[in-house]
Each structure stands twice: as C-alpha cells, then as structure tokens.
C-alpha cells in the first residue's frame, strides 16, 4: 500500500511539474503574442482620423478605432495594454491622425500625449474685415462663432471695446485644433498685431507726422494696399509722409475704394474720386479715420521707417511696380506713358 502511495505521489509530482512547465511555456508564448500585438502596426487605413470627445471612455475610443478600420488585436489586449500604460484616465480630447505604421502602443501613447491635428488659418496681407469674415466662413474646420456679431461686438468680446476691428489682426498663419472657435484665433491675431505695432512704433523715425501707433497702423494699411512689392513699400511710405508734412492730400485710390464698400464694382470712376466720404483722401486732408486693411509686418516697418527723398507722386507701371516722380509735371508724363499708352 505504501508503495502504491509513493508511486501515486511521484506521478502527481511529475504531472504538477509538467503542468507548471506548460503554464510557463504557455505564458511565455502569450506574452510574446501580446508584445507582438503591442508593437506591430495597428493597420489603420491611409488618411485615418478619429475625434476623441470630452467624456469618451477607453471603450468608446476603441470603438471609434474599430469603426475606422483598425482590426488588429482583441479588445481585451487593447484594454490590457492601456491599463499597463496607465492610459485609461489620461486620454486627451481632440482630433488625431492615425498613421498606418502606428502600433497600438504608439497609438495609445499619442492619445495620452494629446498629439492632436493642428489645423491652419492664414490671414492674408491686405485683407479687409469683410475678406476675413468670408475666409472664416469658408474654412470648414474653424468654428465660426463671429458670424452673428458685428465688428464692435467682436472687439468688445476680445477685450478691445471701442477699437476699430479693421486692421487689428496681424497677417500670419495661426494653428488651432478642431472645435476651436474663430474668436480664439482672432484673439491670437489681435495680440500678435499689438506686439508688431508696438515694435514698429518703438522703432519709428523721429519727426514722423504721426501722433499715435493707431495712425501708424492706418498709414501702414494704405501702404499695404498700394503695392504688393516689398521693395517699394518704404518709398511709398516716404511719398505719403512727405505729403502729410506739407499738408498735401494723400489722394490714394484704396481709401476711396474702401469708403465705397459694397458699392464698389471694380471700376473706380472720376465721380467716385469727387464724392466725399470719411475715407476719400482726394476730398479730405490727412489720414482716414482708421485702417482700411490688415497690414503685414513689412508695411508696418515701412510706415515707421519711410525712405528719405523728394518724390511726391507715383503711378503703376502695369507690371506690379510703380514709377515715382518729384513734380506734378513729371507725374503727368508718367501717367501718359504707363496708363494712357503714350497718348
């Protein structure tokens, strides 16, 4: 009997060792399989994006990954990996681009870091507020929360009550995430313009006929609309500064066009030049009441540092550049040559 017990005990011991060995081997293979899953590409289709909304659980996020075509791994493996990475309470809200080469480990890490898609919105030099509003409405991603409010209410909402909106947003490219409001981007642009204007005002030449940064901004907006050729901006600034210094009207078409507003049909007529508005620099002396467009940094610096000289007139050559003249007689000859075909 004792011999039988010894044999049974030996058998059970060997069986236990075998089962333990099998468990170790099985566990090792399971671990290898899990690690392979965690580090192999998740197989997202090209161009895949998902949006993690506020309040989404990991199960809901995983459901969104499955919905866009990610089939790798079992849901339990994804949950185990997220738990090991301590990701469950740390996934951030936003829109994510999921590259096909991303592994589940890298993908979860991306969600935890908040590496969201950054969209772009560009304010173009020379845009008016009307142009800016149209661009916001057409963007497609930027949330247009300014469409229903006028310019005065917009500036009030941006903490700039009483400041004209025209010209107050610096032409640059701004980054934002999906769901961000246009007003937040405009707030950035207004801050950027404040900084750029302060820099230009601090660097301005002595004895400019400008009494405030706002007047410099207005002059810069006219310079911006008069030429797209960067090298000409300081000379055009010089013409306007000399005119202001001697009490001569600026006589610049862009201000008249701005004053016409929606009534301008693309053809500036003699009657338009003779019709008085606050922005008609043919009928009124000095600068218009406020900027007529969004000037860029180069136009701001040109207004602050106009080119010295004697020219008082300029006319478009038809190739994007201008001819500058010292006297009205020279100017009339340039007009005849460049705009009247030599007649």
NORBEL-V589031 format. One record per residue. RES is the residue in three letters. PSI is psi in degrees with one decimal (none if undefined). OMEGA is omega in degrees with one decimal (none if undefined). BURIAL is b if it has 24 or more other C-alpha atoms within 12 Angstrom, else e. Layout:
BEGIN
res = (RES;RES)
psi = (PSI;PSI)
omega = (OMEGA;OMEGA)
burial = (BURIAL;BURIAL)
END
This chain:
BEGIN
res = (UNK;UNK;UNK;UNK;UNK;UNK;UNK;UNK;UNK;UNK;UNK;UNK;UNK;UNK;UNK;UNK;UNK;UNK;UNK;UNK;UNK;UNK;UNK;UNK;UNK;UNK;UNK;UNK;UNK;UNK;UNK;UNK;UNK;UNK;UNK;UNK;UNK;UNK;UNK;UNK;UNK;UNK;UNK;UNK;UNK;UNK;UNK;UNK;UNK;UNK;UNK;UNK;UNK;UNK;UNK;UNK;UNK;UNK;UNK;UNK;UNK;UNK;UNK;UNK;UNK;UNK;UNK;UNK;UNK;UNK;UNK;UNK;UNK;UNK;UNK;UNK;UNK;UNK;UNK;UNK;UNK;UNK;UNK;UNK;UNK;UNK;UNK;UNK;UNK;UNK;UNK;UNK;UNK;UNK;UNK;UNK;UNK;UNK;UNK;UNK;UNK;UNK;UNK;UNK;UNK;UNK;UNK;UNK;UNK;UNK;UNK;UNK;UNK;UNK;UNK;UNK;UNK;UNK;UNK;UNK;UNK;UNK;UNK;UNK;UNK;UNK;UNK;UNK;UNK;UNK;UNK;UNK;UNK;UNK;UNK;UNK;UNK;UNK;UNK;UNK;UNK;UNK;UNK;UNK;UNK;UNK;UNK;UNK;UNK;UNK;UNK;UNK;UNK;UNK;UNK;UNK;UNK;UNK;UNK;UNK;UNK;UNK;UNK;UNK;UNK;UNK;UNK;UNK;UNK;UNK;UNK;UNK;UNK;UNK;UNK;UNK;UNK;UNK;UNK;UNK;UNK;UNK;UNK;UNK;UNK;UNK;UNK;UNK;UNK;UNK;UNK;UNK;UNK;UNK;UNK;UNK;UNK;UNK;UNK;UNK;UNK;UNK;UNK;UNK;UNK;UNK;UNK;UNK;UNK;UNK;UNK;UNK;UNK;UNK;UNK;UNK;UNK;UNK;UNK;UNK;UNK;UNK;UNK;UNK;UNK;UNK;UNK;UNK;UNK;UNK;UNK;UNK;UNK;UNK;UNK;UNK;UNK;UNK;UNK;UNK;UNK;UNK;UNK;UNK;UNK;UNK;UNK;UNK;UNK;UNK;UNK;UNK;UNK;UNK;UNK;UNK;UNK;UNK;UNK;UNK;UNK;UNK;UNK;UNK;UNK;UNK;UNK;UNK;UNK;UNK;UNK;UNK;UNK;UNK;UNK;UNK;UNK;UNK;UNK;UNK;UNK;UNK;UNK;UNK;UNK;UNK;UNK;UNK;UNK;UNK;UNK;UNK;UNK;UNK;UNK;UNK;UNK;UNK;UNK;UNK;UNK;UNK;UNK;UNK;UNK;UNK;UNK;UNK;UNK;UNK;UNK;UNK;UNK;UNK;UNK;UNK;UNK;UNK;UNK;UNK;UNK;UNK;UNK;UNK;UNK;UNK;UNK;UNK;UNK;UNK;UNK;UNK;UNK;UNK;UNK;UNK;UNK;UNK;UNK;UNK;UNK;UNK;UNK)
psi = (-44.0;-36.8;-37.2;-42.5;-39.9;-42.0;-42.3;-42.0;-42.5;-41.5;-46.4;-37.6;-46.4;-40.4;-42.0;-43.2;-39.8;-45.3;-39.2;-42.4;-43.6;-39.4;-41.4;-45.7;-43.7;-42.0;-39.2;-44.5;-39.1;-40.6;-43.4;-41.4;-42.7;-44.5;-37.5;-42.3;-44.8;-30.2;-2.5;152.1;136.1;-14.6;30.2;137.5;152.9;136.2;15.5;135.9;149.9;156.4;118.9;116.5;158.5;130.8;-5.9;132.4;170.1;-35.2;-40.0;-39.9;-43.9;-38.5;-37.0;-36.2;-41.9;-38.4;-27.3;4.0;9.2;113.5;-4.1;145.8;163.8;153.0;-36.8;-36.9;-42.1;-43.5;-40.9;-43.2;-43.5;-37.2;-45.1;-35.1;2.8;40.9;-18.1;-44.6;5.7;1.2;132.7;149.9;145.1;-178.1;129.9;138.4;127.0;102.4;143.0;-26.4;-8.8;133.2;162.7;-39.4;-46.2;-36.2;-46.5;-38.9;-38.5;-41.9;-35.5;-39.9;-20.3;38.0;70.9;163.2;132.2;113.8;163.3;142.4;121.9;126.1;124.4;139.3;130.8;-5.3;146.3;174.2;-35.3;-45.4;-42.3;-44.0;-40.2;-43.8;-39.8;-45.2;-28.9;-4.1;-44.5;-27.8;-42.0;127.4;115.9;91.2;10.9;-3.0;-33.8;6.2;148.6;176.0;-39.3;-44.1;-36.3;-48.9;-34.2;-43.4;-27.0;7.8;23.6;48.9;134.1;-7.5;126.9;138.9;-31.3;128.1;-0.8;4.3;120.2;127.7;108.3;177.6;128.8;139.2;142.8;165.7;157.2;136.3;-11.5;142.6;149.6;-35.2;-32.7;-40.0;-41.1;-32.6;-41.8;-44.6;-35.7;-40.8;-41.0;-39.8;-40.4;-45.0;-44.4;-39.2;-41.5;-39.4;-45.2;-41.6;-39.5;-28.4;5.9;152.2;155.6;151.0;26.6;145.3;48.0;128.1;-7.4;161.6;-32.6;-38.1;-36.3;-40.5;-41.9;-45.1;-42.6;-35.9;-35.3;-43.4;-42.7;-41.3;-21.5;-28.5;142.8;2.9;109.6;-38.2;-20.6;-17.2;-45.2;-34.7;-39.7;-39.4;-40.3;-41.4;-47.9;-39.0;-42.5;-39.6;-44.1;-39.2;-34.5;6.3;26.8;142.8;146.5;-34.9;60.0;125.8;-40.3;-32.1;-38.2;-44.9;-42.1;-41.8;-28.3;-26.9;-135.7;-14.6;-16.3;125.5;13.5;-6.5;108.2;118.7;164.0;-38.0;-31.3;-39.3;-24.0;-10.3;119.0;130.1;165.9;-17.5;4.9;101.6;5.3;-27.5;-16.2;148.3;157.3;-168.3;154.6;170.8;-31.1;173.3;156.2;-1.4;177.7;106.0;145.3;179.1;-39.4;-40.1;-37.6;-45.5;-31.0;-41.6;-33.7;-23.8;66.0;150.9;132.8;151.4;-163.6;-1.6;142.2;-5.0;154.3;151.7;145.3;135.6;-16.9;-2.6;15.4;-11.4;175.9;151.9;130.9;141.3;152.2;-35.9;162.1;-34.9;-44.0;-39.4;-43.6;-38.2;-39.0;-38.7;-44.5;-40.1;-45.8;-24.6;-21.7;9.4;30.2;3.0;none)
omega = (179.4;178.4;179.1;178.1;179.7;179.4;179.0;178.7;179.1;179.1;-179.5;178.9;178.7;179.0;179.1;178.7;179.5;179.1;178.1;178.3;178.8;179.0;179.1;-179.9;178.6;178.2;-179.9;178.9;178.2;179.2;178.0;178.7;-179.6;179.3;177.6;176.6;-174.3;-172.7;176.5;176.8;-177.9;175.0;178.0;175.6;178.7;176.8;-177.9;171.6;171.6;176.7;174.6;-178.2;176.8;178.8;178.9;172.0;178.1;178.2;178.5;177.5;178.3;176.8;177.8;176.9;177.5;-176.3;179.7;171.9;177.3;-174.7;-174.6;174.5;175.0;179.7;-179.9;178.0;177.7;-178.8;178.4;179.9;179.0;178.4;178.8;-179.3;-179.0;-173.7;-170.1;-178.9;-168.9;179.9;-172.8;179.8;175.0;180.0;-174.8;171.0;-177.9;-179.2;-179.7;-177.3;-177.5;173.5;175.2;178.7;-179.6;-179.0;178.8;176.7;178.6;179.8;179.8;-179.6;-176.7;178.4;-174.6;176.3;176.5;177.8;-177.0;170.5;-176.2;171.2;-173.6;177.1;178.4;176.9;169.3;175.8;178.3;178.0;-178.2;179.9;178.2;-179.1;177.9;-179.1;-177.1;-170.8;176.8;179.2;-179.4;-179.1;-175.1;178.6;-178.6;-175.6;-174.0;-179.5;-179.9;-174.9;-178.8;179.1;177.4;-178.3;175.9;179.7;179.3;178.7;-177.9;-177.3;178.0;179.4;178.0;-178.9;-176.0;175.5;-170.9;-177.2;-172.8;176.2;177.0;174.7;-177.3;-179.5;178.7;178.9;179.7;-179.3;179.6;-176.1;177.5;-179.1;178.5;177.1;178.9;176.2;175.4;-176.9;178.1;176.3;179.7;177.5;177.1;-178.2;-179.0;179.5;177.8;178.7;-179.9;-179.5;179.4;-177.2;-173.4;175.6;175.2;171.4;172.3;179.4;-177.6;-173.5;-176.2;174.1;179.7;177.3;176.0;178.6;179.2;178.1;179.8;179.7;177.9;177.9;-180.0;-177.3;-176.9;-177.8;172.5;-177.7;-172.6;-176.0;-178.2;-172.3;179.4;-180.0;175.6;175.3;178.7;177.9;-177.1;179.2;178.6;177.7;177.9;-178.0;-176.7;178.2;179.3;177.4;-179.8;177.0;-179.4;-174.4;-177.4;178.6;178.6;179.8;178.6;179.9;178.1;178.2;-177.1;-179.9;-179.9;-176.1;179.9;-179.0;-179.5;-175.1;179.2;-179.6;177.3;179.6;-176.8;-179.1;-174.0;168.9;177.8;-177.2;-179.4;-178.0;169.9;-178.6;-176.7;178.4;174.7;-178.2;173.8;-173.6;-180.0;-178.7;179.7;-177.4;177.4;178.3;175.6;-178.0;-177.6;178.7;177.1;-179.0;176.0;177.9;179.6;-177.4;-178.5;179.0;177.7;179.2;-176.7;-176.0;179.4;-175.0;170.5;-180.0;-178.9;178.8;-177.8;179.3;-178.8;179.1;-177.9;172.2;-177.2;-178.0;178.3;-175.3;180.0;178.4;177.1;-179.3;179.5;177.7;179.2;176.5;-179.5;-175.6;-170.4;-175.2;-179.5;177.2;177.8;-179.4;none)
burial = (e;e;e;e;e;e;e;e;e;e;e;e;e;e;e;e;e;e;e;e;e;e;e;e;e;e;e;e;e;e;e;e;e;b;e;e;b;b;b;e;b;b;b;b;e;e;e;b;b;b;b;b;e;e;e;e;e;b;e;e;b;b;e;b;b;b;e;e;e;b;e;b;b;e;e;e;b;b;b;b;b;b;e;e;b;e;b;b;e;e;b;b;b;b;b;b;b;b;e;b;e;b;b;b;b;b;b;b;b;b;b;b;e;e;e;b;b;e;b;e;b;b;b;b;b;b;b;b;b;e;e;b;b;e;b;b;e;e;e;e;b;b;b;b;e;b;e;e;e;e;b;e;e;b;b;e;e;b;e;e;e;e;b;b;b;b;b;b;b;b;b;b;e;b;b;b;b;b;b;b;b;b;b;b;b;b;b;b;b;b;e;b;b;b;e;b;b;e;e;b;b;e;e;b;e;e;e;b;b;b;e;e;b;b;b;b;b;b;b;b;b;b;b;b;b;b;b;b;e;b;e;b;b;b;b;b;b;b;b;b;b;b;b;b;e;e;e;e;b;b;b;b;b;b;b;b;b;b;b;b;e;e;e;e;e;e;e;e;e;e;e;b;b;e;e;e;e;e;b;b;b;b;b;b;b;b;b;b;b;b;b;b;b;b;b;b;b;b;b;b;b;b;b;b;b;b;b;e;e;e;b;b;b;b;b;b;e;e;e;e;e;b;b;b;b;e;e;e;e;e;e;e;e;b;b;e;e;e;e;e;e;e;e)
END
